[in-house]
Each structure stands twice: as C-alpha cells, then as structure tokens.
Amino acid sequence: MDPVTAAYVAAGAAGALVAAPVALTAAGFTSAGVAAGSWAASMMSSAAIANGGGVAAGSVVATLQSVGAAGLSGATGAAVGWLASFFG
C-alpha cells in the first residue's frame, strides 16, 4: 500500500470513529434505546412489521442499535475506514 492510500485509510478510520456514533445518535440509535419519533423508530417499526412483530437479530436495525448503544470499537472503525478508501 502506498503512503497516500495508507493516509486515506487512516483518515477514514479516524473519521468513522468520530462521525459514526454522532450520526447514529442523531438518527435515534441511543445508548438508552431507540428514541421515540426518530428516524430509527420509523426504521424499527418497518422492520418489525415486515418480520411479524419483532426485529430480527443480526438485521440492519438490530446492528445499528447495538452499535448506538455500545459505540464503535477500533476494529470496526478501521474496517469502515478501509472500505471508505475504495470510494475516495
């Protein structure tokens, strides 16, 4: 990996670590659960209706809520940064 690409990967990972928890909280995925009336609540409602009343474990909604509740680990942020390097 050349130095420029490595810099992009590092910047992407750092940016993801900072931006993702802020974005998830703003969308309504909080440490206290899904915020009422939020985009996350709408998403969770749609997922529950589609799955017969419950949100499937491992689904996008469940994963976003887990990350919103616990925050991102360094490994997850690095993975997001690595993926972002392909789009920049």
Biotite code that builds the C-alpha atoms (Angstrom):
import biotite.structure as struc

atoms = struc.array([
    struc.Atom([0.000, 0.000, 0.000], chain_id="A", res_id=1, res_name="MET", atom_name="CA", element="C"),
    struc.Atom([1.441, 3.346, -0.991], chain_id="A", res_id=2, res_name="ASP", atom_name="CA", element="C"),
    struc.Atom([1.715, 6.163, 1.615], chain_id="A", res_id=3, res_name="PRO", atom_name="CA", element="C"),
    struc.Atom([-1.138, 8.206, 0.124], chain_id="A", res_id=4, res_name="VAL", atom_name="CA", element="C"),
    struc.Atom([-3.526, 5.260, 0.273], chain_id="A", res_id=5, res_name="THR", atom_name="CA", element="C"),
    struc.Atom([-2.401, 4.482, 3.821], chain_id="A", res_id=6, res_name="ALA", atom_name="CA", element="C"),
    struc.Atom([-3.112, 8.094, 4.799], chain_id="A", res_id=7, res_name="ALA", atom_name="CA", element="C"),
    struc.Atom([-6.607, 7.855, 3.298], chain_id="A", res_id=8, res_name="TYR", atom_name="CA", element="C"),
    struc.Atom([-7.261, 4.619, 5.179], chain_id="A", res_id=9, res_name="VAL", atom_name="CA", element="C"),
    struc.Atom([-6.081, 6.144, 8.463], chain_id="A", res_id=10, res_name="ALA", atom_name="CA", element="C"),
    struc.Atom([-8.127, 9.299, 7.910], chain_id="A", res_id=11, res_name="ALA", atom_name="CA", element="C"),
    struc.Atom([-11.195, 7.231, 7.027], chain_id="A", res_id=12, res_name="GLY", atom_name="CA", element="C"),
    struc.Atom([-10.839, 5.091, 10.139], chain_id="A", res_id=13, res_name="ALA", atom_name="CA", element="C"),
    struc.Atom([-10.397, 8.123, 12.370], chain_id="A", res_id=14, res_name="ALA", atom_name="CA", element="C"),
    struc.Atom([-13.320, 9.897, 10.738], chain_id="A", res_id=15, res_name="GLY", atom_name="CA", element="C"),
    struc.Atom([-15.553, 6.860, 11.142], chain_id="A", res_id=16, res_name="ALA", atom_name="CA", element="C"),
    struc.Atom([-14.712, 6.567, 14.820], chain_id="A", res_id=17, res_name="LEU", atom_name="CA", element="C"),
    struc.Atom([-15.771, 10.166, 15.390], chain_id="A", res_id=18, res_name="VAL", atom_name="CA", element="C"),
    struc.Atom([-18.665, 10.500, 12.951], chain_id="A", res_id=19, res_name="ALA", atom_name="CA", element="C"),
    struc.Atom([-20.471, 7.170, 13.315], chain_id="A", res_id=20, res_name="ALA", atom_name="CA", element="C"),
    struc.Atom([-21.553, 7.478, 16.967], chain_id="A", res_id=21, res_name="PRO", atom_name="CA", element="C"),
    struc.Atom([-22.668, 11.074, 16.360], chain_id="A", res_id=22, res_name="VAL", atom_name="CA", element="C"),
    struc.Atom([-24.632, 10.089, 13.253], chain_id="A", res_id=23, res_name="ALA", atom_name="CA", element="C"),
    struc.Atom([-26.251, 7.100, 14.962], chain_id="A", res_id=24, res_name="LEU", atom_name="CA", element="C"),
    struc.Atom([-27.314, 9.205, 17.943], chain_id="A", res_id=25, res_name="THR", atom_name="CA", element="C"),
    struc.Atom([-28.703, 11.880, 15.633], chain_id="A", res_id=26, res_name="ALA", atom_name="CA", element="C"),
    struc.Atom([-30.712, 9.206, 13.806], chain_id="A", res_id=27, res_name="ALA", atom_name="CA", element="C"),
    struc.Atom([-32.149, 7.982, 17.125], chain_id="A", res_id=28, res_name="GLY", atom_name="CA", element="C"),
    struc.Atom([-29.995, 4.946, 17.959], chain_id="A", res_id=29, res_name="PHE", atom_name="CA", element="C"),
    struc.Atom([-29.000, 5.931, 21.503], chain_id="A", res_id=30, res_name="THR", atom_name="CA", element="C"),
    struc.Atom([-27.433, 4.172, 24.480], chain_id="A", res_id=31, res_name="SER", atom_name="CA", element="C"),
    struc.Atom([-30.861, 4.251, 26.155], chain_id="A", res_id=32, res_name="ALA", atom_name="CA", element="C"),
    struc.Atom([-32.571, 2.601, 23.183], chain_id="A", res_id=33, res_name="GLY", atom_name="CA", element="C"),
    struc.Atom([-34.354, 3.856, 20.097], chain_id="A", res_id=34, res_name="VAL", atom_name="CA", element="C"),
    struc.Atom([-35.561, 7.453, 20.538], chain_id="A", res_id=35, res_name="ALA", atom_name="CA", element="C"),
    struc.Atom([-39.315, 7.906, 20.120], chain_id="A", res_id=36, res_name="ALA", atom_name="CA", element="C"),
    struc.Atom([-40.349, 9.729, 16.961], chain_id="A", res_id=37, res_name="GLY", atom_name="CA", element="C"),
    struc.Atom([-36.899, 9.402, 15.380], chain_id="A", res_id=38, res_name="SER", atom_name="CA", element="C"),
    struc.Atom([-35.801, 8.010, 12.047], chain_id="A", res_id=39, res_name="TRP", atom_name="CA", element="C"),
    struc.Atom([-34.536, 4.963, 13.986], chain_id="A", res_id=40, res_name="ALA", atom_name="CA", element="C"),
    struc.Atom([-38.014, 4.428, 15.458], chain_id="A", res_id=41, res_name="ALA", atom_name="CA", element="C"),
    struc.Atom([-39.549, 4.534, 11.989], chain_id="A", res_id=42, res_name="SER", atom_name="CA", element="C"),
    struc.Atom([-36.951, 2.103, 10.713], chain_id="A", res_id=43, res_name="MET", atom_name="CA", element="C"),
    struc.Atom([-37.513, -0.238, 13.664], chain_id="A", res_id=44, res_name="MET", atom_name="CA", element="C"),
    struc.Atom([-41.290, -0.097, 13.180], chain_id="A", res_id=45, res_name="SER", atom_name="CA", element="C"),
    struc.Atom([-40.968, -1.000, 9.499], chain_id="A", res_id=46, res_name="SER", atom_name="CA", element="C"),
    struc.Atom([-38.608, -3.878, 10.314], chain_id="A", res_id=47, res_name="ALA", atom_name="CA", element="C"),
    struc.Atom([-40.972, -5.201, 12.996], chain_id="A", res_id=48, res_name="ALA", atom_name="CA", element="C"),
    struc.Atom([-43.972, -5.057, 10.661], chain_id="A", res_id=49, res_name="ILE", atom_name="CA", element="C"),
    struc.Atom([-42.009, -6.854, 7.938], chain_id="A", res_id=50, res_name="ALA", atom_name="CA", element="C"),
    struc.Atom([-40.923, -9.570, 10.392], chain_id="A", res_id=51, res_name="ASN", atom_name="CA", element="C"),
    struc.Atom([-44.272, -10.286, 12.017], chain_id="A", res_id=52, res_name="GLY", atom_name="CA", element="C"),
    struc.Atom([-43.840, -8.097, 15.095], chain_id="A", res_id=53, res_name="GLY", atom_name="CA", element="C"),
    struc.Atom([-40.184, -8.415, 16.008], chain_id="A", res_id=54, res_name="GLY", atom_name="CA", element="C"),
    struc.Atom([-36.849, -7.136, 14.815], chain_id="A", res_id=55, res_name="VAL", atom_name="CA", element="C"),
    struc.Atom([-34.656, -9.967, 13.588], chain_id="A", res_id=56, res_name="ALA", atom_name="CA", element="C"),
    struc.Atom([-31.350, -10.491, 15.382], chain_id="A", res_id=57, res_name="ALA", atom_name="CA", element="C"),
    struc.Atom([-28.475, -9.527, 13.132], chain_id="A", res_id=58, res_name="GLY", atom_name="CA", element="C"),
    struc.Atom([-30.644, -7.267, 10.981], chain_id="A", res_id=59, res_name="SER", atom_name="CA", element="C"),
    struc.Atom([-29.524, -3.771, 9.998], chain_id="A", res_id=60, res_name="VAL", atom_name="CA", element="C"),
    struc.Atom([-31.769, -2.212, 12.654], chain_id="A", res_id=61, res_name="VAL", atom_name="CA", element="C"),
    struc.Atom([-30.517, -4.548, 15.378], chain_id="A", res_id=62, res_name="ALA", atom_name="CA", element="C"),
    struc.Atom([-26.908, -3.938, 14.398], chain_id="A", res_id=63, res_name="THR", atom_name="CA", element="C"),
    struc.Atom([-27.300, -0.152, 14.314], chain_id="A", res_id=64, res_name="LEU", atom_name="CA", element="C"),
    struc.Atom([-28.948, -0.211, 17.743], chain_id="A", res_id=65, res_name="GLN", atom_name="CA", element="C"),
    struc.Atom([-26.171, -2.368, 19.153], chain_id="A", res_id=66, res_name="SER", atom_name="CA", element="C"),
    struc.Atom([-23.523, -0.010, 17.802], chain_id="A", res_id=67, res_name="VAL", atom_name="CA", element="C"),
    struc.Atom([-25.502, 3.022, 19.006], chain_id="A", res_id=68, res_name="GLY", atom_name="CA", element="C"),
    struc.Atom([-25.750, 1.527, 22.475], chain_id="A", res_id=69, res_name="ALA", atom_name="CA", element="C"),
    struc.Atom([-22.129, 0.389, 22.764], chain_id="A", res_id=70, res_name="ALA", atom_name="CA", element="C"),
    struc.Atom([-20.224, 2.706, 20.436], chain_id="A", res_id=71, res_name="GLY", atom_name="CA", element="C"),
    struc.Atom([-17.745, 1.616, 17.789], chain_id="A", res_id=72, res_name="LEU", atom_name="CA", element="C"),
    struc.Atom([-14.703, -0.462, 18.530], chain_id="A", res_id=73, res_name="SER", atom_name="CA", element="C"),
    struc.Atom([-11.374, 0.411, 16.972], chain_id="A", res_id=74, res_name="GLY", atom_name="CA", element="C"),
    struc.Atom([-11.569, -2.639, 14.719], chain_id="A", res_id=75, res_name="ALA", atom_name="CA", element="C"),
    struc.Atom([-14.965, -1.610, 13.363], chain_id="A", res_id=76, res_name="THR", atom_name="CA", element="C"),
    struc.Atom([-13.754, 1.919, 12.727], chain_id="A", res_id=77, res_name="GLY", atom_name="CA", element="C"),
    struc.Atom([-10.692, 0.608, 10.932], chain_id="A", res_id=78, res_name="ALA", atom_name="CA", element="C"),
    struc.Atom([-12.855, -1.625, 8.767], chain_id="A", res_id=79, res_name="ALA", atom_name="CA", element="C"),
    struc.Atom([-15.118, 1.286, 7.858], chain_id="A", res_id=80, res_name="VAL", atom_name="CA", element="C"),
    struc.Atom([-12.085, 3.411, 7.031], chain_id="A", res_id=81, res_name="GLY", atom_name="CA", element="C"),
    struc.Atom([-10.628, 0.666, 4.868], chain_id="A", res_id=82, res_name="TRP", atom_name="CA", element="C"),
    struc.Atom([-13.906, 0.322, 2.960], chain_id="A", res_id=83, res_name="LEU", atom_name="CA", element="C"),
    struc.Atom([-14.155, 4.095, 2.570], chain_id="A", res_id=84, res_name="ALA", atom_name="CA", element="C"),
    struc.Atom([-10.732, 4.112, 0.914], chain_id="A", res_id=85, res_name="SER", atom_name="CA", element="C"),
    struc.Atom([-12.264, 2.395, -2.124], chain_id="A", res_id=86, res_name="PHE", atom_name="CA", element="C"),
    struc.Atom([-14.678, 5.291, -2.682], chain_id="A", res_id=87, res_name="PHE", atom_name="CA", element="C"),
    struc.Atom([-12.300, 8.227, -2.374], chain_id="A", res_id=88, res_name="GLY", atom_name="CA", element="C"),
])
